[in-house]
Protein backbone atom coordinates (compact mmCIF):
# COMPACT_ATOMS: atom_id res chain seq x y z
CA UNK A 1 0.00 0.00 0.00
CA UNK A 2 1.46 3.36 -1.06
CA UNK A 3 1.48 6.28 1.34
CA UNK A 4 -0.40 9.36 0.22
CA UNK A 5 1.82 12.32 -0.57
CA UNK A 6 0.81 15.92 0.05
CA UNK A 7 1.42 18.84 -2.28
CA UNK A 8 4.26 19.91 -0.01
CA UNK A 9 5.82 16.44 -0.37
CA UNK A 10 5.63 16.70 -4.14
CA UNK A 11 6.69 20.31 -4.64
CA UNK A 12 8.75 21.25 -1.56
CA UNK A 13 8.34 23.40 1.54
CA UNK A 14 7.59 26.63 -0.39
CA UNK A 15 4.36 25.20 -1.75
CA UNK A 16 1.11 26.97 -0.88
CA UNK A 17 -2.41 26.03 -2.00
CA UNK A 18 -4.02 29.22 -3.30
CA UNK A 19 -7.46 27.69 -3.94
CA UNK A 20 -8.99 24.25 -4.02
CA UNK A 21 -12.39 22.89 -4.94
CA UNK A 22 -13.79 19.78 -6.60
CA UNK A 23 -12.86 20.98 -10.10
CA UNK A 24 -9.41 22.51 -9.79
CA UNK A 25 -6.42 22.98 -7.51
CA UNK A 26 -4.23 26.09 -7.66
CA UNK A 27 -0.74 25.76 -6.23
CA UNK A 28 2.06 28.30 -5.93
CA UNK A 29 5.62 27.02 -6.17
CA UNK A 30 7.92 30.00 -5.63
CA UNK A 31 7.20 32.24 -8.62
CA UNK A 32 5.41 29.45 -10.52
CA UNK A 33 1.67 28.85 -10.22
CA UNK A 34 0.25 25.46 -11.18
CA UNK A 35 -3.44 24.88 -11.90
CA UNK A 36 -4.68 21.32 -12.24
CA UNK A 37 -8.16 20.66 -13.60
CA UNK A 38 -10.32 17.57 -13.34
CA UNK A 39 -13.11 16.62 -15.73
CA UNK A 40 -16.25 14.68 -14.83
CA UNK A 41 -15.76 11.29 -13.24
CA UNK A 42 -12.50 10.52 -15.03
CA UNK A 43 -10.15 11.98 -12.40
CA UNK A 44 -7.54 14.72 -12.71
CA UNK A 45 -6.11 15.58 -16.08
CA UNK A 46 -2.40 14.90 -16.42
CA UNK A 47 -1.42 18.43 -17.39
CA UNK A 48 -0.86 21.70 -15.55
CA UNK A 49 -1.30 25.32 -16.58
CA UNK A 50 1.83 27.21 -15.55
CA UNK A 51 1.79 30.96 -14.93
CA UNK A 52 5.15 32.61 -14.28
CA UNK A 53 4.45 36.32 -13.77
CA UNK A 54 3.23 38.37 -10.82
CA UNK A 55 2.73 35.59 -8.28
CA UNK A 56 5.36 36.32 -5.64
CA UNK A 57 3.07 38.14 -3.19
CA UNK A 58 -0.02 35.94 -3.51
CA UNK A 59 1.03 33.33 -0.98
CA UNK A 60 2.10 33.97 2.59
CA UNK A 61 4.09 31.43 4.58
CA UNK A 62 3.69 31.18 8.36
C-alpha positions as CSV (number, residue, x, y, z in Angstrom):
1,X,0.0,0.0,0.0
2,X,1.5,3.4,-1.1
3,X,1.5,6.3,1.3
4,X,-0.4,9.4,0.2
5,X,1.8,12.3,-0.6
6,X,0.8,15.9,0.0
7,X,1.4,18.8,-2.3
8,X,4.3,19.9,0.0
9,X,5.8,16.4,-0.4
10,X,5.6,16.7,-4.1
11,X,6.7,20.3,-4.6
12,X,8.7,21.2,-1.6
13,X,8.3,23.4,1.5
14,X,7.6,26.6,-0.4
15,X,4.4,25.2,-1.8
16,X,1.1,27.0,-0.9
17,X,-2.4,26.0,-2.0
18,X,-4.0,29.2,-3.3
19,X,-7.5,27.7,-3.9
20,X,-9.0,24.3,-4.0
21,X,-12.4,22.9,-4.9
22,X,-13.8,19.8,-6.6
23,X,-12.9,21.0,-10.1
24,X,-9.4,22.5,-9.8
25,X,-6.4,23.0,-7.5
26,X,-4.2,26.1,-7.7
27,X,-0.7,25.8,-6.2
28,X,2.1,28.3,-5.9
29,X,5.6,27.0,-6.2
30,X,7.9,30.0,-5.6
31,X,7.2,32.2,-8.6
32,X,5.4,29.4,-10.5
33,X,1.7,28.8,-10.2
34,X,0.2,25.5,-11.2
35,X,-3.4,24.9,-11.9
36,X,-4.7,21.3,-12.2
37,X,-8.2,20.7,-13.6
38,X,-10.3,17.6,-13.3
39,X,-13.1,16.6,-15.7
40,X,-16.2,14.7,-14.8
41,X,-15.8,11.3,-13.2
42,X,-12.5,10.5,-15.0
43,X,-10.2,12.0,-12.4
44,X,-7.5,14.7,-12.7
45,X,-6.1,15.6,-16.1
46,X,-2.4,14.9,-16.4
47,X,-1.4,18.4,-17.4
48,X,-0.9,21.7,-15.5
49,X,-1.3,25.3,-16.6
50,X,1.8,27.2,-15.6
51,X,1.8,31.0,-14.9
52,X,5.2,32.6,-14.3
53,X,4.5,36.3,-13.8
54,X,3.2,38.4,-10.8
55,X,2.7,35.6,-8.3
56,X,5.4,36.3,-5.6
57,X,3.1,38.1,-3.2
58,X,0.0,35.9,-3.5
59,X,1.0,33.3,-1.0
60,X,2.1,34.0,2.6
61,X,4.1,31.4,4.6
62,X,3.7,31.2,8.4
